């Protein structure tokens, strides 16, 4: 049970736009065979998520890492 709570806490502390994009990708690929799912992801599906790739949160992650601090996600 502790590992489930730890995972839940990690998800809560993650960038909300990235989590939303991952949920969409999971929904799209969960019924596919594994290799087909990999092909789908490698096909460039992430380029269809400019709201994630060009968000404030996308800049916050590397900046927080460089500054050796925890990121502050804004969901935008």
mmCIF file of the N, C-alpha and C atoms, coordinates in Angstrom:
data_MODEL
# 
_entry.id   MODEL 
# 
loop_
_atom_site.group_PDB 
_atom_site.id 
_atom_site.type_symbol 
_atom_site.label_atom_id 
_atom_site.label_alt_id 
_atom_site.label_comp_id 
_atom_site.label_asym_id 
_atom_site.label_entity_id 
_atom_site.label_seq_id 
_atom_site.pdbx_PDB_ins_code 
_atom_site.Cartn_x 
_atom_site.Cartn_y 
_atom_site.Cartn_z 
_atom_site.occupancy 
_atom_site.B_iso_or_equiv 
_atom_site.pdbx_formal_charge 
_atom_site.auth_seq_id 
_atom_site.auth_comp_id 
_atom_site.auth_asym_id 
_atom_site.auth_atom_id 
_atom_site.pdbx_PDB_model_num 
ATOM 1   N N  . UNK A 1 1  ? 0.821  -1.194 0.000   1.00 0.00 ? 1  UNK A N  1 
ATOM 2   C CA . UNK A 1 1  ? 0.000  0.000  0.000   1.00 0.00 ? 1  UNK A CA 1 
ATOM 3   C C  . UNK A 1 1  ? 0.863  1.255  0.000   1.00 0.00 ? 1  UNK A C  1 
ATOM 4   N N  . UNK A 1 2  ? 1.996  1.200  0.685   1.00 0.00 ? 2  UNK A N  1 
ATOM 5   C CA . UNK A 1 2  ? 2.871  2.366  0.727   1.00 0.00 ? 2  UNK A CA 1 
ATOM 6   C C  . UNK A 1 2  ? 3.375  2.745  -0.656  1.00 0.00 ? 2  UNK A C  1 
ATOM 7   N N  . UNK A 1 3  ? 3.691  1.733  -1.479  1.00 0.00 ? 3  UNK A N  1 
ATOM 8   C CA . UNK A 1 3  ? 4.191  2.047  -2.822  1.00 0.00 ? 3  UNK A CA 1 
ATOM 9   C C  . UNK A 1 3  ? 3.107  2.716  -3.666  1.00 0.00 ? 3  UNK A C  1 
ATOM 10  N N  . UNK A 1 4  ? 1.857  2.332  -3.476  1.00 0.00 ? 4  UNK A N  1 
ATOM 11  C CA . UNK A 1 4  ? 0.759  2.982  -4.202  1.00 0.00 ? 4  UNK A CA 1 
ATOM 12  C C  . UNK A 1 4  ? 0.621  4.438  -3.767  1.00 0.00 ? 4  UNK A C  1 
ATOM 13  N N  . UNK A 1 5  ? 0.775  4.686  -2.502  1.00 0.00 ? 5  UNK A N  1 
ATOM 14  C CA . UNK A 1 5  ? 0.695  6.065  -2.003  1.00 0.00 ? 5  UNK A CA 1 
ATOM 15  C C  . UNK A 1 5  ? 1.873  6.897  -2.493  1.00 0.00 ? 5  UNK A C  1 
ATOM 16  N N  . UNK A 1 6  ? 3.053  6.283  -2.534  1.00 0.00 ? 6  UNK A N  1 
ATOM 17  C CA . UNK A 1 6  ? 4.227  6.993  -3.041  1.00 0.00 ? 6  UNK A CA 1 
ATOM 18  C C  . UNK A 1 6  ? 4.031  7.369  -4.507  1.00 0.00 ? 6  UNK A C  1 
ATOM 19  N N  . UNK A 1 7  ? 3.511  6.424  -5.296  1.00 0.00 ? 7  UNK A N  1 
ATOM 20  C CA . UNK A 1 7  ? 3.251  6.709  -6.706  1.00 0.00 ? 7  UNK A CA 1 
ATOM 21  C C  . UNK A 1 7  ? 2.207  7.808  -6.843  1.00 0.00 ? 7  UNK A C  1 
ATOM 22  N N  . UNK A 1 8  ? 1.151  7.730  -6.060  1.00 0.00 ? 8  UNK A N  1 
ATOM 23  C CA . UNK A 1 8  ? 0.111  8.764  -6.106  1.00 0.00 ? 8  UNK A CA 1 
ATOM 24  C C  . UNK A 1 8  ? 0.692  10.130 -5.759  1.00 0.00 ? 8  UNK A C  1 
ATOM 25  N N  . UNK A 1 9  ? 1.570  10.187 -4.775  1.00 0.00 ? 9  UNK A N  1 
ATOM 26  C CA . UNK A 1 9  ? 2.187  11.455 -4.389  1.00 0.00 ? 9  UNK A CA 1 
ATOM 27  C C  . UNK A 1 9  ? 3.086  11.985 -5.504  1.00 0.00 ? 9  UNK A C  1 
ATOM 28  N N  . UNK A 1 10 ? 3.817  11.099 -6.170  1.00 0.00 ? 10 UNK A N  1 
ATOM 29  C CA . UNK A 1 10 ? 4.656  11.520 -7.302  1.00 0.00 ? 10 UNK A CA 1 
ATOM 30  C C  . UNK A 1 10 ? 3.798  12.115 -8.409  1.00 0.00 ? 10 UNK A C  1 
ATOM 31  N N  . UNK A 1 11 ? 2.667  11.481 -8.692  1.00 0.00 ? 11 UNK A N  1 
ATOM 32  C CA . UNK A 1 11 ? 1.778  11.987 -9.743  1.00 0.00 ? 11 UNK A CA 1 
ATOM 33  C C  . UNK A 1 11 ? 1.199  13.345 -9.366  1.00 0.00 ? 11 UNK A C  1 
ATOM 34  N N  . UNK A 1 12 ? 0.824  13.500 -8.108  1.00 0.00 ? 12 UNK A N  1 
ATOM 35  C CA . UNK A 1 12 ? 0.275  14.777 -7.639  1.00 0.00 ? 12 UNK A CA 1 
ATOM 36  C C  . UNK A 1 12 ? 1.310  15.887 -7.777  1.00 0.00 ? 12 UNK A C  1 
ATOM 37  N N  . UNK A 1 13 ? 2.575  15.551 -7.565  1.00 0.00 ? 13 UNK A N  1 
ATOM 38  C CA . UNK A 1 13 ? 3.642  16.547 -7.615  1.00 0.00 ? 13 UNK A CA 1 
ATOM 39  C C  . UNK A 1 13 ? 4.211  16.759 -9.018  1.00 0.00 ? 13 UNK A C  1 
ATOM 40  N N  . UNK A 1 14 ? 3.672  16.082 -10.013 1.00 0.00 ? 14 UNK A N  1 
ATOM 41  C CA . UNK A 1 14 ? 4.175  16.182 -11.384 1.00 0.00 ? 14 UNK A CA 1 
ATOM 42  C C  . UNK A 1 14 ? 3.476  17.295 -12.147 1.00 0.00 ? 14 UNK A C  1 
ATOM 43  N N  . UNK A 1 15 ? 4.063  17.649 -13.282 1.00 0.00 ? 15 UNK A N  1 
ATOM 44  C CA . UNK A 1 15 ? 3.509  18.710 -14.126 1.00 0.00 ? 15 UNK A CA 1 
ATOM 45  C C  . UNK A 1 15 ? 2.139  18.287 -14.659 1.00 0.00 ? 15 UNK A C  1 
ATOM 46  N N  . UNK A 1 16 ? 1.093  19.051 -14.379 1.00 0.00 ? 16 UNK A N  1 
ATOM 47  C CA . UNK A 1 16 ? -0.263 18.642 -14.756 1.00 0.00 ? 16 UNK A CA 1 
ATOM 48  C C  . UNK A 1 16 ? -0.475 18.491 -16.260 1.00 0.00 ? 16 UNK A C  1 
ATOM 49  N N  . UNK A 1 17 ? 0.129  19.344 -17.074 1.00 0.00 ? 17 UNK A N  1 
ATOM 50  C CA . UNK A 1 17 ? -0.045 19.218 -18.525 1.00 0.00 ? 17 UNK A CA 1 
ATOM 51  C C  . UNK A 1 17 ? 0.613  17.943 -19.041 1.00 0.00 ? 17 UNK A C  1 
ATOM 52  N N  . UNK A 1 18 ? 1.770  17.609 -18.506 1.00 0.00 ? 18 UNK A N  1 
ATOM 53  C CA . UNK A 1 18 ? 2.457  16.388 -18.916 1.00 0.00 ? 18 UNK A CA 1 
ATOM 54  C C  . UNK A 1 18 ? 1.657  15.156 -18.503 1.00 0.00 ? 18 UNK A C  1 
ATOM 55  N N  . UNK A 1 19 ? 1.104  15.174 -17.313 1.00 0.00 ? 19 UNK A N  1 
ATOM 56  C CA . UNK A 1 19 ? 0.287  14.045 -16.852 1.00 0.00 ? 19 UNK A CA 1 
ATOM 57  C C  . UNK A 1 19 ? -0.946 13.891 -17.742 1.00 0.00 ? 19 UNK A C  1 
ATOM 58  N N  . UNK A 1 20 ? -1.583 14.988 -18.107 1.00 0.00 ? 20 UNK A N  1 
ATOM 59  C CA . UNK A 1 20 ? -2.759 14.927 -18.987 1.00 0.00 ? 20 UNK A CA 1 
ATOM 60  C C  . UNK A 1 20 ? -2.388 14.336 -20.343 1.00 0.00 ? 20 UNK A C  1 
ATOM 61  N N  . UNK A 1 21 ? -1.244 14.743 -20.902 1.00 0.00 ? 21 UNK A N  1 
ATOM 62  C CA . UNK A 1 21 ? -0.803 14.208 -22.192 1.00 0.00 ? 21 UNK A CA 1 
ATOM 63  C C  . UNK A 1 21 ? -0.503 12.716 -22.075 1.00 0.00 ? 21 UNK A C  1 
ATOM 64  N N  . UNK A 1 22 ? 0.143  12.308 -21.001 1.00 0.00 ? 22 UNK A N  1 
ATOM 65  C CA . UNK A 1 22 ? 0.438  10.887 -20.798 1.00 0.00 ? 22 UNK A CA 1 
ATOM 66  C C  . UNK A 1 22 ? -0.834 10.066 -20.661 1.00 0.00 ? 22 UNK A C  1 
ATOM 67  N N  . UNK A 1 23 ? -1.840 10.615 -19.990 1.00 0.00 ? 23 UNK A N  1 
ATOM 68  C CA . UNK A 1 23 ? -3.113 9.908  -19.868 1.00 0.00 ? 23 UNK A CA 1 
ATOM 69  C C  . UNK A 1 23 ? -3.763 9.717  -21.234 1.00 0.00 ? 23 UNK A C  1 
ATOM 70  N N  . UNK A 1 24 ? -3.701 10.738 -22.077 1.00 0.00 ? 24 UNK A N  1 
ATOM 71  C CA . UNK A 1 24 ? -4.259 10.615 -23.429 1.00 0.00 ? 24 UNK A CA 1 
ATOM 72  C C  . UNK A 1 24 ? -3.521 9.553  -24.225 1.00 0.00 ? 24 UNK A C  1 
ATOM 73  N N  . UNK A 1 25 ? -2.197 9.559  -24.147 1.00 0.00 ? 25 UNK A N  1 
ATOM 74  C CA . UNK A 1 25 ? -1.403 8.565  -24.865 1.00 0.00 ? 25 UNK A CA 1 
ATOM 75  C C  . UNK A 1 25 ? -1.714 7.172  -24.337 1.00 0.00 ? 25 UNK A C  1 
ATOM 76  N N  . UNK A 1 26 ? -1.838 7.032  -23.036 1.00 0.00 ? 26 UNK A N  1 
ATOM 77  C CA . UNK A 1 26 ? -2.177 5.732  -22.455 1.00 0.00 ? 26 UNK A CA 1 
ATOM 78  C C  . UNK A 1 26 ? -3.527 5.245  -22.979 1.00 0.00 ? 26 UNK A C  1 
ATOM 79  N N  . UNK A 1 27 ? -4.519 6.138  -22.973 1.00 0.00 ? 27 UNK A N  1 
ATOM 80  C CA . UNK A 1 27 ? -5.852 5.748  -23.470 1.00 0.00 ? 27 UNK A CA 1 
ATOM 81  C C  . UNK A 1 27 ? -5.784 5.308  -24.928 1.00 0.00 ? 27 UNK A C  1 
ATOM 82  N N  . UNK A 1 28 ? -4.975 6.001  -25.723 1.00 0.00 ? 28 UNK A N  1 
ATOM 83  C CA . UNK A 1 28 ? -4.877 5.685  -27.150 1.00 0.00 ? 28 UNK A CA 1 
ATOM 84  C C  . UNK A 1 28 ? -4.149 4.369  -27.397 1.00 0.00 ? 28 UNK A C  1 
ATOM 85  N N  . UNK A 1 29 ? -3.238 3.993  -26.509 1.00 0.00 ? 29 UNK A N  1 
ATOM 86  C CA . UNK A 1 29 ? -2.399 2.822  -26.768 1.00 0.00 ? 29 UNK A CA 1 
ATOM 87  C C  . UNK A 1 29 ? -2.689 1.619  -25.879 1.00 0.00 ? 29 UNK A C  1 
ATOM 88  N N  . UNK A 1 30 ? -3.525 1.764  -24.890 1.00 0.00 ? 30 UNK A N  1 
ATOM 89  C CA . UNK A 1 30 ? -3.701 0.687  -23.907 1.00 0.00 ? 30 UNK A CA 1 
ATOM 90  C C  . UNK A 1 30 ? -4.270 -0.597 -24.502 1.00 0.00 ? 30 UNK A C  1 
ATOM 91  N N  . UNK A 1 31 ? -5.010 -0.503 -25.579 1.00 0.00 ? 31 UNK A N  1 
ATOM 92  C CA . UNK A 1 31 ? -5.580 -1.698 -26.201 1.00 0.00 ? 31 UNK A CA 1 
ATOM 93  C C  . UNK A 1 31 ? -4.713 -2.225 -27.344 1.00 0.00 ? 31 UNK A C  1 
ATOM 94  N N  . UNK A 1 32 ? -3.629 -1.539 -27.650 1.00 0.00 ? 32 UNK A N  1 
ATOM 95  C CA . UNK A 1 32 ? -2.739 -1.953 -28.741 1.00 0.00 ? 32 UNK A CA 1 
ATOM 96  C C  . UNK A 1 32 ? -1.740 -2.987 -28.237 1.00 0.00 ? 32 UNK A C  1 
ATOM 97  N N  . UNK A 1 33 ? -1.277 -3.856 -29.139 1.00 0.00 ? 33 UNK A N  1 
ATOM 98  C CA . UNK A 1 33 ? -0.126 -4.687 -28.767 1.00 0.00 ? 33 UNK A CA 1 
ATOM 99  C C  . UNK A 1 33 ? 1.061  -3.768 -28.453 1.00 0.00 ? 33 UNK A C  1 
ATOM 100 N N  . UNK A 1 34 ? 1.966  -4.239 -27.632 1.00 0.00 ? 34 UNK A N  1 
ATOM 101 C CA . UNK A 1 34 ? 3.074  -3.410 -27.156 1.00 0.00 ? 34 UNK A CA 1 
ATOM 102 C C  . UNK A 1 34 ? 3.860  -2.790 -28.307 1.00 0.00 ? 34 UNK A C  1 
ATOM 103 N N  . UNK A 1 35 ? 4.238  -3.582 -29.294 1.00 0.00 ? 35 UNK A N  1 
ATOM 104 C CA . UNK A 1 35 ? 5.041  -3.050 -30.405 1.00 0.00 ? 35 UNK A CA 1 
ATOM 105 C C  . UNK A 1 35 ? 4.288  -1.962 -31.168 1.00 0.00 ? 35 UNK A C  1 
ATOM 106 N N  . UNK A 1 36 ? 2.993  -2.147 -31.363 1.00 0.00 ? 36 UNK A N  1 
ATOM 107 C CA . UNK A 1 36 ? 2.196  -1.128 -32.050 1.00 0.00 ? 36 UNK A CA 1 
ATOM 108 C C  . UNK A 1 36 ? 2.132  0.154  -31.220 1.00 0.00 ? 36 UNK A C  1 
ATOM 109 N N  . UNK A 1 37 ? 2.020  0.012  -29.921 1.00 0.00 ? 37 UNK A N  1 
ATOM 110 C CA . UNK A 1 37 ? 2.024  1.175  -29.037 1.00 0.00 ? 37 UNK A CA 1 
ATOM 111 C C  . UNK A 1 37 ? 3.335  1.931  -29.112 1.00 0.00 ? 37 UNK A C  1 
ATOM 112 N N  . UNK A 1 38 ? 4.456  1.189  -29.138 1.00 0.00 ? 38 UNK A N  1 
ATOM 113 C CA . UNK A 1 38 ? 5.766  1.835  -29.282 1.00 0.00 ? 38 UNK A CA 1 
ATOM 114 C C  . UNK A 1 38 ? 5.853  2.588  -30.599 1.00 0.00 ? 38 UNK A C  1 
ATOM 115 N N  . UNK A 1 39 ? 5.373  1.961  -31.671 1.00 0.00 ? 39 UNK A N  1 
ATOM 116 C CA . UNK A 1 39 ? 5.398  2.633  -32.986 1.00 0.00 ? 39 UNK A CA 1 
ATOM 117 C C  . UNK A 1 39 ? 4.562  3.910  -32.953 1.00 0.00 ? 39 UNK A C  1 
ATOM 118 N N  . UNK A 1 40 ? 3.419  3.841  -32.312 1.00 0.00 ? 40 UNK A N  1 
ATOM 119 C CA . UNK A 1 40 ? 2.547  5.012  -32.194 1.00 0.00 ? 40 UNK A CA 1 
ATOM 120 C C  . UNK A 1 40 ? 3.271  6.159  -31.494 1.00 0.00 ? 40 UNK A C  1 
ATOM 121 N N  . UNK A 1 41 ? 3.919  5.854  -30.396 1.00 0.00 ? 41 UNK A N  1 
ATOM 122 C CA . UNK A 1 41 ? 4.629  6.890  -29.642 1.00 0.00 ? 41 UNK A CA 1 
ATOM 123 C C  . UNK A 1 41 ? 5.822  7.418  -30.435 1.00 0.00 ? 41 UNK A C  1 
ATOM 124 N N  . UNK A 1 42 ? 6.572  6.520  -31.080 1.00 0.00 ? 42 UNK A N  1 
ATOM 125 C CA . UNK A 1 42 ? 7.741  6.947  -31.864 1.00 0.00 ? 42 UNK A CA 1 
ATOM 126 C C  . UNK A 1 42 ? 7.343  7.686  -33.130 1.00 0.00 ? 42 UNK A C  1 
ATOM 127 N N  . UNK A 1 43 ? 6.089  7.590  -33.546 1.00 0.00 ? 43 UNK A N  1 
ATOM 128 C CA . UNK A 1 43 ? 5.650  8.223  -34.792 1.00 0.00 ? 43 UNK A CA 1 
ATOM 129 C C  . UNK A 1 43 ? 5.601  9.740  -34.689 1.00 0.00 ? 43 UNK A C  1 
ATOM 130 N N  . UNK A 1 44 ? 5.880  10.262 -33.535 1.00 0.00 ? 44 UNK A N  1 
ATOM 131 C CA . UNK A 1 44 ? 5.883  11.709 -33.373 1.00 0.00 ? 44 UNK A CA 1 
ATOM 132 C C  . UNK A 1 44 ? 4.609  12.239 -32.762 1.00 0.00 ? 44 UNK A C  1 
ATOM 133 N N  . UNK A 1 45 ? 3.876  11.387 -32.073 1.00 0.00 ? 45 UNK A N  1 
ATOM 134 C CA . UNK A 1 45 ? 2.614  11.809 -31.470 1.00 0.00 ? 45 UNK A CA 1 
ATOM 135 C C  . UNK A 1 45 ? 2.816  12.989 -30.528 1.00 0.00 ? 45 UNK A C  1 
ATOM 136 N N  . UNK A 1 46 ? 3.991  13.083 -29.908 1.00 0.00 ? 46 UNK A N  1 
ATOM 137 C CA . UNK A 1 46 ? 4.217  14.169 -28.956 1.00 0.00 ? 46 UNK A CA 1 
ATOM 138 C C  . UNK A 1 46 ? 4.246  15.538 -29.624 1.00 0.00 ? 46 UNK A C  1 
ATOM 139 N N  . UNK A 1 47 ? 4.546  15.587 -30.914 1.00 0.00 ? 47 UNK A N  1 
ATOM 140 C CA . UNK A 1 47 ? 4.547  16.891 -31.589 1.00 0.00 ? 47 UNK A CA 1 
ATOM 141 C C  . UNK A 1 47 ? 3.138  17.468 -31.679 1.00 0.00 ? 47 UNK A C  1 
ATOM 142 N N  . UNK A 1 48 ? 2.141  16.641 -31.422 1.00 0.00 ? 48 UNK A N  1 
ATOM 143 C CA . UNK A 1 48 ? 0.754  17.101 -31.437 1.00 0.00 ? 48 UNK A CA 1 
ATOM 144 C C  . UNK A 1 48 ? 0.346  17.725 -30.103 1.00 0.00 ? 48 UNK A C  1 
ATOM 145 N N  . UNK A 1 49 ? 1.292  17.855 -29.203 1.00 0.00 ? 49 UNK A N  1 
ATOM 146 C CA . UNK A 1 49 ? 1.009  18.422 -27.892 1.00 0.00 ? 49 UNK A CA 1 
ATOM 147 C C  . UNK A 1 49 ? 1.794  19.716 -27.676 1.00 0.00 ? 49 UNK A C  1 
ATOM 148 N N  . UNK A 1 50 ? 1.623  20.703 -28.573 1.00 0.00 ? 50 UNK A N  1 
ATOM 149 C CA . UNK A 1 50 ? 2.381  21.953 -28.403 1.00 0.00 ? 50 UNK A CA 1 
ATOM 150 C C  . UNK A 1 50 ? 2.040  22.659 -27.098 1.00 0.00 ? 50 UNK A C  1 
ATOM 151 N N  . UNK A 1 51 ? 0.832  22.442 -26.605 1.00 0.00 ? 51 UNK A N  1 
ATOM 152 C CA . UNK A 1 51 ? 0.471  23.083 -25.337 1.00 0.00 ? 51 UNK A CA 1 
ATOM 153 C C  . UNK A 1 51 ? 1.351  22.574 -24.202 1.00 0.00 ? 51 UNK A C  1 
ATOM 154 N N  . UNK A 1 52 ? 1.864  21.361 -24.340 1.00 0.00 ? 52 UNK A N  1 
ATOM 155 C CA . UNK A 1 52 ? 2.770  20.814 -23.331 1.00 0.00 ? 52 UNK A CA 1 
ATOM 156 C C  . UNK A 1 52 ? 4.201  21.233 -23.637 1.00 0.00 ? 52 UNK A C  1 
ATOM 157 N N  . UNK A 1 53 ? 4.608  21.042 -24.889 1.00 0.00 ? 53 UNK A N  1 
ATOM 158 C CA . UNK A 1 53 ? 6.001  21.286 -25.267 1.00 0.00 ? 53 UNK A CA 1 
ATOM 159 C C  . UNK A 1 53 ? 6.401  22.749 -25.178 1.00 0.00 ? 53 UNK A C  1 
ATOM 160 N N  . UNK A 1 54 ? 5.452  23.658 -25.324 1.00 0.00 ? 54 UNK A N  1 
ATOM 161 C CA . UNK A 1 54 ? 5.756  25.092 -25.314 1.00 0.00 ? 54 UNK A CA 1 
ATOM 162 C C  . UNK A 1 54 ? 5.120  25.799 -24.118 1.00 0.00 ? 54 UNK A C  1 
ATOM 163 N N  . UNK A 1 55 ? 4.923  25.057 -23.063 1.00 0.00 ? 55 UNK A N  1 
ATOM 164 C CA . UNK A 1 55 ? 4.272  25.627 -21.878 1.00 0.00 ? 55 UNK A CA 1 
ATOM 165 C C  . UNK A 1 55 ? 5.304  26.210 -20.912 1.00 0.00 ? 55 UNK A C  1 
ATOM 166 N N  . UNK A 1 56 ? 4.805  26.975 -19.972 1.00 0.00 ? 56 UNK A N  1 
ATOM 167 C CA . UNK A 1 56 ? 5.673  27.477 -18.900 1.00 0.00 ? 56 UNK A CA 1 
ATOM 168 C C  . UNK A 1 56 ? 6.266  26.312 -18.109 1.00 0.00 ? 56 UNK A C  1 
ATOM 169 N N  . UNK A 1 57 ? 5.469  25.273 -17.919 1.00 0.00 ? 57 UNK A N  1 
ATOM 170 C CA . UNK A 1 57 ? 5.950  24.115 -17.167 1.00 0.00 ? 57 UNK A CA 1 
ATOM 171 C C  . UNK A 1 57 ? 7.112  23.420 -17.874 1.00 0.00 ? 57 UNK A C  1 
ATOM 172 N N  . UNK A 1 58 ? 7.100  23.415 -19.214 1.00 0.00 ? 58 UNK A N  1 
ATOM 173 C CA . UNK A 1 58 ? 8.195  22.794 -19.962 1.00 0.00 ? 58 UNK A CA 1 
ATOM 174 C C  . UNK A 1 58 ? 9.510  23.518 -19.708 1.00 0.00 ? 58 UNK A C  1 
ATOM 175 N N  . UNK A 1 59 ? 9.442  24.801 -19.468 1.00 0.00 ? 59 UNK A N  1 
ATOM 176 C CA . UNK A 1 59 ? 10.641 25.581 -19.149 1.00 0.00 ? 59 UNK A CA 1 
ATOM 177 C C  . UNK A 1 59 ? 11.018 25.444 -17.676 1.00 0.00 ? 59 UNK A C  1 
ATOM 178 N N  . UNK A 1 60 ? 10.023 25.286 -16.834 1.00 0.00 ? 60 UNK A N  1 
ATOM 179 C CA . UNK A 1 60 ? 10.249 25.225 -15.390 1.00 0.00 ? 60 UNK A CA 1 
ATOM 180 C C  . UNK A 1 60 ? 11.063 23.996 -14.991 1.00 0.00 ? 60 UNK A C  1 
ATOM 181 N N  . UNK A 1 61 ? 10.796 22.860 -15.615 1.00 0.00 ? 61 UNK A N  1 
ATOM 182 C CA . UNK A 1 61 ? 11.508 21.631 -15.245 1.00 0.00 ? 61 UNK A CA 1 
ATOM 183 C C  . UNK A 1 61 ? 13.021 21.758 -15.362 1.00 0.00 ? 61 UNK A C  1 
ATOM 184 N N  . UNK A 1 62 ? 13.538 22.066 -16.559 1.00 0.00 ? 62 UNK A N  1 
ATOM 185 C CA . UNK A 1 62 ? 14.994 22.213 -16.701 1.00 0.00 ? 62 UNK A CA 1 
ATOM 186 C C  . UNK A 1 62 ? 15.568 23.357 -15.865 1.00 0.00 ? 62 UNK A C  1 
ATOM 187 N N  . UNK A 1 63 ? 14.809 24.437 -15.737 1.00 0.00 ? 63 UNK A N  1 
ATOM 188 C CA . UNK A 1 63 ? 15.291 25.573 -14.947 1.00 0.00 ? 63 UNK A CA 1 
ATOM 189 C C  . UNK A 1 63 ? 15.430 25.179 -13.477 1.00 0.00 ? 63 UNK A C  1 
ATOM 190 N N  . UNK A 1 64 ? 14.434 24.489 -12.957 1.00 0.00 ? 64 UNK A N  1 
ATOM 191 C CA . UNK A 1 64 ? 14.495 24.040 -11.562 1.00 0.00 ? 64 UNK A CA 1 
ATOM 192 C C  . UNK A 1 64 ? 15.654 23.069 -11.363 1.00 0.00 ? 64 UNK A C  1 
ATOM 193 N N  . UNK A 1 65 ? 15.865 22.187 -12.334 1.00 0.00 ? 65 UNK A N  1 
ATOM 194 C CA . UNK A 1 65 ? 16.977 21.239 -12.245 1.00 0.00 ? 65 UNK A CA 1 
ATOM 195 C C  . UNK A 1 65 ? 18.308 21.980 -12.202 1.00 0.00 ? 65 UNK A C  1 
ATOM 196 N N  . UNK A 1 66 ? 18.473 22.949 -13.103 1.00 0.00 ? 66 UNK A N  1 
ATOM 197 C CA . UNK A 1 66 ? 19.718 23.722 -13.163 1.00 0.00 ? 66 UNK A CA 1 
ATOM 198 C C  . UNK A 1 66 ? 19.958 24.495 -11.870 1.00 0.00 ? 66 UNK A C  1 
ATOM 199 N N  . UNK A 1 67 ? 18.877 24.945 -11.260 1.00 0.00 ? 67 UNK A N  1 
ATOM 200 C CA . UNK A 1 67 ? 18.984 25.717 -10.018 1.00 0.00 ? 67 UNK A CA 1 
ATOM 201 C C  . UNK A 1 67 ? 18.958 24.834 -8.768  1.00 0.00 ? 67 UNK A C  1 
ATOM 202 N N  . UNK A 1 68 ? 18.917 23.514 -8.989  1.00 0.00 ? 68 UNK A N  1 
ATOM 203 C CA . UNK A 1 68 ? 18.918 22.532 -7.891  1.00 0.00 ? 68 UNK A CA 1 
ATOM 204 C C  . UNK A 1 68 ? 17.796 22.787 -6.884  1.00 0.00 ? 68 UNK A C  1 
ATOM 205 N N  . UNK A 1 69 ? 16.592 22.953 -7.427  1.00 0.00 ? 69 UNK A N  1 
ATOM 206 C CA . UNK A 1 69 ? 15.421 23.156 -6.574  1.00 0.00 ? 69 UNK A CA 1 
ATOM 207 C C  . UNK A 1 69 ? 14.269 22.332 -7.129  1.00 0.00 ? 69 UNK A C  1 
ATOM 208 N N  . UNK A 1 70 ? 13.249 22.153 -6.342  1.00 0.00 ? 70 UNK A N  1 
ATOM 209 C CA . UNK A 1 70 ? 12.056 21.452 -6.814  1.00 0.00 ? 70 UNK A CA 1 
ATOM 210 C C  . UNK A 1 70 ? 11.288 22.365 -7.756  1.00 0.00 ? 70 UNK A C  1 
ATOM 211 N N  . UNK A 1 71 ? 10.738 21.800 -8.833  1.00 0.00 ? 71 UNK A N  1 
ATOM 212 C CA . UNK A 1 71 ? 9.956  22.629 -9.751  1.00 0.00 ? 71 UNK A CA 1 
ATOM 213 C C  . UNK A 1 71 ? 8.640  23.067 -9.125  1.00 0.00 ? 71 UNK A C  1 
ATOM 214 N N  . UNK A 1 72 ? 8.166  24.209 -9.568  1.00 0.00 ? 72 UNK A N  1 
ATOM 215 C CA . UNK A 1 72 ? 6.856  24.722 -9.155  1.00 0.00 ? 72 UNK A CA 1 
ATOM 216 C C  . UNK A 1 72 ? 5.989  24.720 -10.407 1.00 0.00 ? 72 UNK A C  1 
ATOM 217 N N  . UNK A 1 73 ? 5.135  23.715 -10.527 1.00 0.00 ? 73 UNK A N  1 
ATOM 218 C CA . UNK A 1 73 ? 4.299  23.560 -11.716 1.00 0.00 ? 73 UNK A CA 1 
ATOM 219 C C  . UNK A 1 73 ? 3.101  24.491 -11.638 1.00 0.00 ? 73 UNK A C  1 
ATOM 220 N N  . UNK A 1 74 ? 2.781  25.119 -12.764 1.00 0.00 ? 74 UNK A N  1 
ATOM 221 C CA . UNK A 1 74 ? 1.652  26.047 -12.821 1.00 0.00 ? 74 UNK A CA 1 
ATOM 222 C C  . UNK A 1 74 ? 0.502  25.521 -13.670 1.00 0.00 ? 74 UNK A C  1 
ATOM 223 N N  . UNK A 1 75 ? 0.745  24.461 -14.420 1.00 0.00 ? 75 UNK A N  1 
ATOM 224 C CA . UNK A 1 75 ? -0.306 23.918 -15.270 1.00 0.00 ? 75 UNK A CA 1 
ATOM 225 C C  . UNK A 1 75 ? -0.578 24.766 -16.490 1.00 0.00 ? 75 UNK A C  1 
ATOM 226 N N  . UNK A 1 76 ? 0.428  25.519 -16.901 1.00 0.00 ? 76 UNK A N  1 
ATOM 227 C CA . UNK A 1 76 ? 0.281  26.318 -18.119 1.00 0.00 ? 76 UNK A CA 1 
ATOM 228 C C  . UNK A 1 76 ? 1.620  26.459 -18.818 1.00 0.00 ? 76 UNK A C  1 
# 
